């Protein structure tokens, strides 16, 4: 077996291993991407933004201040 035949054999073996491996990696990345997109949607739908939380606390603080005024009078 000469160097050319060895090189062809090595490339064929790498091809037989690398292509299925690359396909598997690609499929797994697609799954991860779909799962991450679903997670992003879940977070966007279920969790409050900082701005919303700030406004909520401002309303609570205002109510507490109003109660203090009522108690003092």
PyMOL commands that set and color helices and strands:
alter all, ss='L'
color gray80, all
select helices_A, chain A and resi 3-46+50-72
alter helices_A, ss='H'
color red, helices_A
deselect
rebuild
show_as cartoon
